[in-house]
C-alpha cells in the first residue's frame, strides 16, 4: 500500500511508524511543513494512565518516552494567596519537542525519511497514493478543502490564552487564579523538564479588552503577565515561543473520511487544554486507524470501521472537554467562592467525577472539604 501522511506532529509520526513497523513493504511518505526541530508551545501533559494504552502494543516506544517525563501525584490550586492540593490525580509531562524527536527517531528506525520543510498545498499533489492520512492539525488543509464532505464545524471559545514557558519548576500540575483591578487571570503551569515548565495564561474577553491586549506586542503582553503572576513566578521570567493571544478552536467532523482521505488528531477533533488529552487522542487515533486498516481488506470499509469504532469514544471525551471549558469560560465567577468550594467546583467541573469517586480517588482532599463543609454548616469559623 502507498500512503501519504500530511503532518509531522505526534499523530502523523506515530501512524507512519506503526504502519511501517507492522507492514515493512508499505511505501509511506510523511510531509511536514516545518523544520525537524521546530514546534509551537512548550510541554505536553498526560494523565497517569495515558501512556498505558500504548504499552500492550508498543512497550518500546513507551520505554523511550517515560525516562524523559516529569511526574507527580497531586494538583495544586492557588487562590487569594491560599493553596489546596487535590491528591490522587496523577499526571506526567514531557517537552513537546522532546516527544517529537523521540517519535521522529522511531519513524526513521523503520526506514521512513520524513520530508521536513515540505508544504502540501493541495491534495492534487498527492496523486497515486492509496491512502492520504491528514494529520495536519487545527488548520488542516485537507479538512478545509473538503469541509462539506467531512461535515466540518469550527468555532472558538471566548476566553483568550497565551502559551508561555518559564525556568521555574513547579512541584505539581498547578492552577493559579489572580484577580486584578481590571479583571481576572488564570495560569495553567507544570514542569515538563527539571528546569522548565509550561505556563499557559488565560483570561476572559472582558479582562483582555480591559488590558487592551489587542494593541500590545508579544513583549508587552508578556511583561503584563509576568507582573500579574510575579508572586508565583518567584523572580523567573516568562519565555515566549510564538506566544500570541488565541481563542481555543473547537474542531469537529461528522464524517471522518472522504474518498481515500482520512482525518486524525487535531485535524479531526480538538479537546480543550484543561483536560490535557490532545496528544493522547492523536496517538490513539493513529492506533485505531491502524487496527481498522488491518481488520478490513478494502480501504473504504476500513475507514468506515475506524469511524464507527472510534467516534463514540472520542465524542465522550470531547463532551467532557467542552463541559470543562465552560467552567473556565466563567472562572472569574467561580473565584468568588471560598477556597474549598472553589476546589470542589474545579475538580468536578467535567461531570465525570461524583463524590463517591472523589472519596476513593482523593481521600485527603475530600476529608478536608467535608470537614470544611461541616464547620460551615455549624457556623464555626
C-alpha positions as CSV (number, residue, x, y, z in Angstrom):
1,X,0.0,0.0,0.0
2,X,1.2,3.5,-0.8
3,X,0.4,6.0,1.9
4,X,0.9,9.8,2.2
5,X,0.9,11.2,5.7
6,X,0.4,15.0,5.9
7,X,1.7,16.4,9.2
8,X,4.7,15.5,11.4
9,X,3.0,16.0,14.8
10,X,2.6,13.1,17.3
11,X,-0.4,11.6,15.4
12,X,1.1,11.6,11.9
13,X,4.5,10.4,13.2
14,X,3.1,7.6,15.2
15,X,0.8,6.3,12.5
16,X,3.6,6.3,10.0
17,X,5.9,4.4,12.4
18,X,3.2,1.9,13.5
19,X,2.1,1.0,10.0
20,X,5.6,0.7,8.6
21,X,6.7,-1.4,11.6
22,X,3.8,-3.8,11.1
23,X,3.9,-3.7,7.3
24,X,7.6,-3.3,6.1
25,X,6.7,-3.5,2.5
26,X,4.4,-0.4,2.6
27,X,5.5,2.8,1.0
28,X,5.0,5.7,3.3
29,X,5.8,9.4,2.6
30,X,5.5,11.8,5.5
31,X,5.3,15.5,4.7
32,X,5.8,18.2,7.4
33,X,5.8,21.9,6.5
34,X,8.1,22.9,9.4
35,X,11.7,22.0,10.1
36,X,12.5,18.9,12.2
37,X,13.5,21.0,15.2
38,X,10.5,23.4,15.1
39,X,7.5,23.3,17.4
40,X,4.9,25.6,18.9
41,X,4.5,25.7,22.7
42,X,6.4,24.0,25.4
43,X,5.4,20.9,27.4
44,X,2.5,18.5,26.9
45,X,0.8,16.7,29.7
46,X,-0.6,13.2,30.0
47,X,-2.9,11.7,32.7
48,X,-1.3,9.0,34.8
49,X,-2.8,6.2,32.7
50,X,-2.4,8.0,29.4
51,X,0.6,6.0,28.1
52,X,-0.6,2.7,29.5
53,X,-2.8,2.2,26.4
54,X,0.4,2.1,24.4
55,X,2.3,-0.4,26.5
56,X,0.4,-3.5,25.5
57,X,1.1,-3.0,21.8
58,X,4.3,-0.9,21.8
59,X,6.3,-1.1,25.0
60,X,9.5,0.0,23.2
61,X,8.0,3.5,22.4
62,X,6.7,3.9,26.0
63,X,10.1,2.9,27.3
64,X,11.7,5.6,25.1
65,X,9.3,8.3,26.3
66,X,8.9,7.7,30.0
67,X,12.6,8.4,31.1
68,X,12.2,12.0,29.8
69,X,8.9,12.6,31.6
70,X,8.3,14.5,34.8
71,X,5.6,13.0,37.0
72,X,3.5,14.0,40.1
73,X,0.5,12.7,42.1
74,X,-1.4,15.9,43.0
75,X,-3.0,19.0,41.5
76,X,-2.4,22.3,43.4
77,X,-4.8,25.2,43.2
78,X,-3.8,28.7,44.2
79,X,-6.4,31.4,45.0
80,X,-6.2,34.6,47.0
81,X,-2.8,33.6,48.5
82,X,-4.1,30.3,49.7
83,X,-3.4,26.8,48.3
84,X,-5.1,23.5,48.3
85,X,-3.8,20.2,47.0
86,X,-6.1,17.6,45.4
87,X,-4.4,14.2,45.9
88,X,-4.6,11.1,43.7
89,X,-4.7,12.9,40.3
90,X,-1.5,11.8,38.7
91,X,0.0,13.4,35.6
92,X,3.2,13.2,33.6
93,X,4.6,15.7,31.1
94,X,7.3,15.9,28.5
95,X,8.6,18.7,26.3
96,X,6.7,18.8,23.0
97,X,10.0,19.0,21.0
98,X,11.5,16.1,23.0
99,X,8.4,14.0,22.3
100,X,8.5,14.8,18.6
101,X,12.2,13.9,18.4
102,X,11.6,10.5,20.0
103,X,8.8,9.8,17.5
104,X,11.0,11.1,14.6
105,X,13.6,8.6,15.7
106,X,11.1,5.8,15.8
107,X,9.9,6.7,12.2
108,X,13.5,6.7,11.0
109,X,14.1,3.4,12.7
110,X,11.6,1.6,10.4
111,X,13.0,3.2,7.3
112,X,10.9,6.3,6.7
113,X,12.7,9.5,5.9
114,X,10.3,12.4,6.8
115,X,10.2,15.2,4.3
116,X,10.5,18.3,6.5
117,X,10.2,21.8,5.2
118,X,7.7,20.4,2.7
119,X,4.3,22.1,2.4
120,X,1.5,20.2,0.7
121,X,-0.8,22.9,-0.7
122,X,-3.4,20.7,-2.3
123,X,-4.3,17.0,-2.4
124,X,-3.8,17.3,-6.2
125,X,-0.1,17.0,-5.3
126,X,-0.7,13.5,-3.9
127,X,-1.9,11.6,-7.0
128,X,-1.2,7.9,-6.9
129,X,-1.5,7.3,-3.2
130,X,-3.8,4.6,-2.0
131,X,-4.5,6.4,1.3
132,X,-4.0,10.0,2.4
133,X,-3.8,10.4,6.2
134,X,-4.5,14.1,7.2
135,X,-2.7,14.7,10.4
136,X,-2.2,18.3,9.5
137,X,-3.5,19.9,12.7
138,X,-6.1,22.5,13.6
139,X,-5.7,24.4,10.3
140,X,-5.8,21.2,8.3
141,X,-5.6,21.8,4.5
142,X,-7.4,18.6,3.8
143,X,-10.3,19.4,6.1
144,X,-10.6,23.0,4.8
145,X,-10.6,21.8,1.2
146,X,-13.5,19.4,1.8
147,X,-15.4,20.9,4.7
148,X,-18.8,20.0,3.4
149,X,-17.8,16.4,2.6
150,X,-16.4,16.0,6.1
151,X,-19.3,17.8,7.8
152,X,-16.7,20.0,9.5
153,X,-17.6,22.6,12.1
154,X,-15.2,25.1,13.6
155,X,-16.0,27.5,16.4
156,X,-14.0,29.3,19.2
157,X,-14.1,29.7,22.9
158,X,-14.5,33.3,24.1
159,X,-11.6,33.2,26.5
160,X,-8.1,34.2,25.4
161,X,-4.9,32.3,26.1
162,X,-1.2,32.7,25.5
163,X,1.2,29.7,25.9
164,X,4.5,30.6,27.6
165,X,7.3,28.7,29.3
166,X,9.4,29.5,32.3
167,X,12.5,28.3,34.0
168,X,10.7,28.0,37.3
169,X,10.0,24.3,38.0
170,X,6.7,23.6,39.7
171,X,6.2,20.7,42.1
172,X,2.8,19.6,40.6
173,X,0.4,20.5,37.9
174,X,-0.9,23.7,39.2
175,X,-3.5,26.4,38.6
176,X,-3.1,30.0,39.9
177,X,-6.1,32.4,39.8
178,X,-5.4,36.1,40.2
179,X,-7.9,39.0,40.4
180,X,-6.6,42.4,39.5
181,X,-8.3,45.8,39.3
182,X,-9.0,45.3,35.6
183,X,-10.0,41.6,35.6
184,X,-9.1,38.0,36.4
185,X,-6.4,35.7,35.1
186,X,-5.7,32.0,35.4
187,X,-2.4,30.2,34.7
188,X,-2.1,26.5,34.0
189,X,1.5,25.6,34.9
190,X,3.5,22.4,35.3
191,X,7.1,21.4,34.9
192,X,8.0,19.2,31.8
193,X,11.7,19.1,32.5
194,X,13.8,19.5,35.6
195,X,14.4,23.2,34.8
196,X,11.5,24.1,32.5
197,X,7.7,24.5,32.9
198,X,4.7,25.3,30.7
199,X,3.0,28.5,31.9
200,X,-0.3,29.0,29.9
201,X,-2.0,32.3,30.8
202,X,-5.8,32.6,30.3
203,X,-8.3,35.4,30.8
204,X,-11.9,36.2,29.8
205,X,-12.7,38.6,26.9
206,X,-13.6,41.4,29.3
207,X,-10.2,41.3,31.0
208,X,-8.4,41.0,27.6
209,X,-10.2,44.1,26.5
210,X,-9.6,46.0,29.8
211,X,-5.8,45.5,29.3
212,X,-6.0,46.5,25.6
213,X,-4.1,43.4,24.7
214,X,-5.2,43.7,21.1
215,X,-2.9,46.6,20.7
216,X,0.0,45.1,22.7
217,X,3.1,43.4,21.2
218,X,4.1,39.9,22.3
219,X,6.8,41.5,24.6
220,X,4.3,44.0,26.1
221,X,1.8,41.2,26.8
222,X,4.5,39.0,28.3
223,X,5.6,41.8,30.7
224,X,2.0,42.3,31.9
225,X,1.6,38.6,32.5
226,X,4.9,38.5,34.4
227,X,3.6,41.3,36.6
228,X,0.2,39.6,37.2
229,X,1.9,36.3,38.2
230,X,5.0,37.8,39.8
231,X,4.4,36.0,43.2
232,X,4.0,32.6,41.5
233,X,7.0,33.1,39.1
234,X,9.2,34.0,42.1
235,X,11.7,36.1,40.1
236,X,11.7,33.9,37.0
237,X,10.8,35.3,33.6
238,X,8.2,34.0,31.1
239,X,9.6,32.7,27.8
240,X,7.8,33.2,24.5
241,X,7.5,30.8,21.6
242,X,5.1,32.5,19.2
243,X,3.1,33.3,22.4
244,X,0.3,35.4,20.8
245,X,-3.1,35.6,22.3
246,X,-5.5,33.0,20.9
247,X,-9.0,31.7,21.2
248,X,-9.3,27.9,21.7
249,X,-10.7,26.4,18.4
250,X,-13.3,23.7,18.6
251,X,-13.0,21.3,15.7
252,X,-15.4,18.5,14.9
253,X,-16.2,16.5,11.8
254,X,-19.3,14.4,11.4
255,X,-17.6,12.3,8.7
256,X,-14.1,11.2,9.3
257,X,-13.1,10.2,5.8
258,X,-13.8,11.3,2.2
259,X,-12.7,9.1,-0.7
260,X,-9.2,7.9,0.2
261,X,-8.6,10.7,2.7
262,X,-8.9,10.3,6.4
263,X,-8.5,12.7,9.3
264,X,-6.8,12.1,12.6
265,X,-5.7,14.2,15.6
266,X,-6.4,18.0,15.7
267,X,-7.4,18.0,12.1
268,X,-10.4,15.8,13.1
269,X,-11.3,17.0,16.6
270,X,-10.0,19.2,19.4
271,X,-10.2,18.8,23.1
272,X,-9.7,21.8,25.4
273,X,-6.2,22.1,27.0
274,X,-7.8,22.0,30.5
275,X,-8.2,18.2,30.3
276,X,-4.8,17.6,28.7
277,X,-5.8,15.0,26.2
278,X,-5.0,16.4,22.7
279,X,-1.7,14.5,22.2
280,X,-3.1,11.3,23.6
281,X,-6.2,11.5,21.3
282,X,-4.0,11.9,18.3
283,X,-1.9,8.9,19.1
284,X,-5.0,6.8,19.9
285,X,-6.4,7.8,16.6
286,X,-3.3,6.5,14.9
287,X,-3.6,3.2,16.7
288,X,-7.4,2.9,15.9
289,X,-6.8,3.7,12.2
290,X,-4.0,1.1,12.0
291,X,-6.2,-1.6,13.5
292,X,-9.2,-0.8,11.3
293,X,-7.0,-1.0,8.2
294,X,-5.7,-4.3,9.3
295,X,-9.1,-5.7,10.0
296,X,-10.5,-5.0,6.5
297,X,-9.3,-5.8,3.0
298,X,-11.0,-2.7,1.5
299,X,-9.8,0.8,2.3
300,X,-13.3,2.2,2.2
301,X,-14.6,-0.4,4.7
302,X,-11.5,0.1,6.9
303,X,-12.2,3.9,7.1
304,X,-15.8,3.3,7.9
305,X,-14.8,0.9,10.6
306,X,-12.3,3.4,12.1
307,X,-15.0,6.0,12.4
308,X,-17.7,3.7,13.8
309,X,-15.5,2.2,16.4
310,X,-13.5,5.3,17.4
311,X,-16.1,8.1,17.2
312,X,-18.2,7.2,20.3
313,X,-15.0,7.1,22.4
314,X,-13.8,10.5,21.1
315,X,-17.2,12.1,21.4
316,X,-17.5,11.2,25.1
317,X,-14.1,12.8,25.8
318,X,-14.8,15.9,23.7
319,X,-18.1,16.4,25.5
320,X,-16.3,16.3,28.8
321,X,-13.7,18.8,27.4
322,X,-16.5,21.2,26.4
323,X,-18.0,21.0,29.9
324,X,-14.6,21.6,31.4
325,X,-14.0,24.6,29.0
326,X,-17.4,26.0,30.0
327,X,-16.2,26.1,33.6
328,X,-13.2,28.1,32.5
329,X,-15.3,30.5,30.5
330,X,-16.8,31.6,33.8
331,X,-13.8,31.2,36.1
332,X,-14.0,34.8,37.5
333,X,-17.4,33.9,38.9
334,X,-16.1,30.7,40.5
335,X,-13.2,32.7,42.1
336,X,-15.8,34.3,44.4
337,X,-16.3,31.0,46.2
338,X,-14.4,30.0,49.3
339,X,-11.2,28.1,48.7
340,X,-12.6,24.6,49.4
341,X,-15.9,25.2,47.5
342,X,-13.8,26.6,44.6
343,X,-11.6,23.5,44.6
344,X,-14.6,21.2,44.7
345,X,-16.2,23.1,41.8
346,X,-12.9,22.8,39.8
347,X,-12.3,19.0,40.3
348,X,-16.0,18.1,39.5
349,X,-16.3,20.6,36.5
350,X,-16.3,18.0,33.7
351,X,-19.2,16.0,35.2
352,X,-17.2,12.7,35.2
353,X,-16.4,12.7,39.0
354,X,-19.0,12.4,41.7
355,X,-18.5,12.4,45.5
356,X,-18.1,8.6,45.7
357,X,-15.3,8.6,43.1
358,X,-13.7,11.6,44.6
359,X,-13.6,10.0,48.1
360,X,-11.8,7.0,46.6
361,X,-9.5,9.0,44.3
362,X,-8.7,11.9,46.6
363,X,-9.3,10.9,50.2
364,X,-7.2,13.6,51.8
365,X,-8.9,16.4,49.8
366,X,-12.4,15.1,50.4
367,X,-11.7,14.8,54.1
368,X,-10.6,18.4,54.2
369,X,-13.5,19.5,52.0
370,X,-16.1,17.7,54.1
371,X,-14.6,18.9,57.3
372,X,-14.8,22.5,56.0
373,X,-18.4,22.0,54.9
374,X,-19.2,20.6,58.4
375,X,-17.7,23.6,60.1
376,X,-19.7,25.9,57.7
377,X,-23.0,24.2,58.5
378,X,-22.3,24.5,62.2
379,X,-21.4,28.2,61.8
380,X,-17.9,27.5,63.1
381,X,-15.2,29.9,61.9
